[in-house]
Amino acid sequence: MSKPTPETPEFVLPAAVEQVWLEPFAAWLSKERRYSAHTVRNYRHAFVDFFRWLSTSGVAEKPFDELTRREMRDFVIEAQGRFDRRTLHLHVSGLRSFFRFWITRGRMARNPFTGIPLPKLEKRLPQFLTEVQMRSLLLGPQRLLDNESIDAFTAWRDRVVLELLYGGGLRVSELCNLTYAAIEKRAGVARIVGKGGKERLCPLGSVAMAVLQRWESEFAPSISTDAPVVVTRRHTVMKPREVQLLLKRYLALADLPLDLTPHKIRHSYATHLLNAGADLRLVQELLGHANLATTQIYTHVSVARLKAVHRTAHPRS
């Protein structure tokens, strides 16, 4: 029989624990740190799963401040049987944030997860499209319009979606939240509020701006400053899930893997910039990464590409 998890009805977080400990932490993540709803939900799940483990291990009545490093090591060992390494790292990151939050508020003196070793993450290079594949993907809406498979509104809306994702390197949530007030047309840039409320300027590119101008002049239901740029046929704000489904249509049309997500277009954007000689710190700023190490993963992609070319082209490879 499987152990109860946060998603199953066998375990319910005690109301007192939820109200006194979890809700203030979740509110701080959302309102002050401005974390995405997805991240807040993951951190909530991490805490509920952790408290479930405390309950089944017989230490749920123990004050958080008295939890030992040995107990936290036991939790990590047990969790390795239920989560992959990346998920485990994310859960522990959320729990460390939980304890740091309450330490700063004087309700705890130490963080029991400090120094707890975690299994090493396997190095995974981000998936990305080649420039040829990207061009094929971007031509999709026009191809469907030409053979009358979609109407002009849908074709130009979809072109805007794809061109902004690739031209600006936007996260899908940033695209869905984009309003006309954020776009400086003369400069061809958008002011994007990303993770943690961090603002950055994103050049959108001449092609994206031309597509956007055609969309505005002929199809957009509203171009008032607070109006969303990408909308559904019902003129409502597009949701990330709707953008994902839209992308799958054009991936299939371009004969590309259907598991590629909108975030892979962002990976492609970064990789193509670096392949063309863009400065790493500039790419970091364009992506809105807080740490340079996050951006450096794309240099590995570029190096891997160069090595592949060398292997196929050099006589001594």
N, C-alpha and C positions, 0 to 999 in steps of 0.2 A: 504494500500500500504506500502510495506516495505521500510525502510529508506535506502538511498544509502550507500554502503560500499566500502572499498578499492578495492574489487574484481569486482564491477559492474561499467559499463561505465557512470553512472549518476554523479559520482564524480571523478574529476581529480585534482590532487595536482597542484597548480599553479607552473609554470616552475621556477619562481624566488625563491619561497620557497624551491623547490626541490634542485636547484643548490646552493643556498646560505646557507641553513640550514641542509637539509637532507644528501646530498651527502658527505660533509666533515665528518659528523658523521659516516656514513656508511663506508667510506673509513678507518677511524680510527679504527672502530670495526674489520674490516677485516684485515688490514695490520699491525696495531700496537698491537691490543689486540689479533689478530689471532683467532677471533671467527669463528665458523663454518658458512658455507653459509646458513645453516638452521636457525641459531640464528640471523644472519644479516637480513635475509628475514623477520623473525618474528618481529624484532625491526622496520624494515621499515614499515611493515603493521600496527604496533602499532602507529607509528607517523602519517601515512596517515589517519588512523581512527580517531585519536585525532584531526587532523586538520579539518577533515570532521565535527566533532562535534563542533569545534570552529566556523566553517562557518554556520552551521545550528542554532547555538545559538546566532549568531549576534556579536561575539567578535573576528572574524578572523582578523579584522583590528587592533586589540589591540596588541601592542608590547608584545612579550613573557615575557619580564622582568616585565610587569605590570599585568600579570595574578595573580589572588588572590586565596587564599586557598579555599574560598567559591566556586569559579568557579570550582576548581579542585574537590571539594566534589560533586558538581552537576554532573560533568563528570562521576565520579565513580558510583554515584547512577544510572545515565542513562545507563551506560555500563553494570551494573548488569542485566539489562533486555535483553542484547544481548549476553553476554558471560557467560560461567560457571566460577566458582570462580578461578580455576587454571589458565585459560586463562587470566582473568582479572589481576591476580597477575603478570603474565608474561608481559602483556602489560604495566602495571604501572612500573614494573622494567625497561623496555626498555625506558620509558619516563623519569624516574628519571636519567638514564644514559645519555640520551640526554641533559637534563638540566645541569648535572654535567660537561659534556664535554664542553659546551659553557661557563660555569662559569670559568673553568680553562683557557679558552682562552680570558677571559676578556670581553665577549660580554653580560654577564648577571651577576647580583649581588647575586641572590638567586634562590633557587629551589622551585617552588610553590607546588611540590608534597611532600616536606618534612613534615612528621608528619600526612599525610592524612591517616585516618584509612581505612583498607580494610576488607572485610568479611573474617572470619576465614576459613582456608582451612580444609576440612574434612581429617582426618588422614587415608591414604590408605597405607596398607602394600604392598610392591612390590610382584608381582607374581613371583613364581619360580618353578622349577621342583625338584622333589625329586631325590635322587641319583639313585634309580631304574629307574625312568622315564628318567633320563639323560643317563643312560647306554643304554636304549632301543633306544633313539634318536640317539646316537653316532653309534650304530650298523646298522643304516639304509642303508648307502651306500654299506656296505659289503653284506647285505641281497639282495639288488637289483642287485648287481654284480653277486652273486651266482645264482640267478634265471634268469640271462641274460636280465634283464630289462634295464640296462644301461651298457655302455662300461667302460673299465678300466680307461681311462683318466678321465671321469666324476666321477667315484666312488672315485678315489684317490684325485681328486681335492675337492670333497665334503667332504671327510674325513678331509682333511687339514683345510677347512673352519670351520667345526664343532669343531675339536680338538683345533684349535687356539682360537676360541671364548671362549671355556670352559676352556682349559688349561691355557690361559693367561688372561682371564677376559677382553678381548679387546672390545672396542666399535666397531660397524660395520664400522664406518668411519676409525678407526685406522687399522682394518684388511685390508680394501681396499687400504689403503695408504702404507701398509707394503712392504718393499723391502728387498732383501737379505742382503744389506749392514747393515740393522738394527739388524740382527740376529747374535749373538755370539754363534756359534754352540758348541764350546767346553764347554762353561759355561751353555748352554741351556737356554739362556735368550734373550729377544728382547728389544731394546731401542725404546720406544714408545714416540712420541710427541703427547700429548693429548690436551685437551682444554686449551686455553690461551697460547699455545706454551710451556706448561710445560712438561719436559722430565722425564720419569720414566723407571725403569728396571722391566720387567715382566718375571719372570720364566715361561717357557712354559710347563714343565713337560716332563717326559721320554716318555710317549705315544705319545704326540704331536710331539716331536722331532724325534721319530722313523718313524711316518707317514710322516713327512716333508722330512726326508732323502730318503724314498722310492719314494716320489713324485719327488724330485729333480733328483734322479738318473735314473728314468724311464719315466717320463711324462712331466716334466716342459719344456716348449719351450726354456727358457733361465734362467740361474742362475747367470747372470752378476750382479754386485753389485747394479746397479740401476734398475734391473728388478723387476716387482711386483711379489709377491709370489702367489697370487691367481688370475687366469686369466680365461677368457671365452674360449670356443672352438675356437674362432677366434684369440686367444692369445692377447686379449685386456684386460685392467684392469677391474676387476669386479666392478660394481657399487653397492651401498648399496641396491637399489631396487632389483637387481638380487640376492643378498644374501638373502633378505627377501623371495623371491619366492622360492629359493632353500630350505630354511628352512621349508616352508609350505609343501613341498613334503614329508619331513621326519617326520614332525609332524603328517600328515595324516597316514603315514605308521606305526607310533608308537601309533596311536589312542589317540593323544593328542590334546588339543584345538588349532584350526588353527589361533586364534588371538594372540598367543604367538609370540613375536618378537625376533630378535637377542639380544636385550637388556635384555630380560628375561633370556637368558643364562648367561649374566653377573651377573644378580641378583642371579641366582643359584650358580654361582662360589663363590660369596661373602658369601652367606648363608651357603654353605657347608663348607667353611673355618672356619666360626665362630662356626658352630655346632661341628667341630672337635677340637675346643679349640684355634684357632688362635687369636692372640692379635688384638684388635680393631684398634690400630694405625698402625699396620703392614698392615692390610687389607685396611685401608685408603690410605696408600702409594702405595699398589699394584693396587688399583683402580684409583689412580691419583686424588682423591678428594681434593679440596682446604681446605674444612672445615670438621672437624670431625663429625659435626652434620649431614652431608649428609650421612656418613657411618653408623651412629648410628641407622638409620632406620632398618638395617639388624639385629641389636640386638633384636628389637621388633619381628621380624620374628622368631628368634631362641627361644625367650621366649614364643611366641605363640605356637610354636611346643612343647616345654617342657610342657606347661600347658595342651595341647591336650592329650599328652601321660599320664600325671597325671590323667586327667579326666577319661580316659579309663582303666587305670591300677590300680589306688589306691582305696582301699576299702572304704575310707572315703572321696572321692572326691565328 
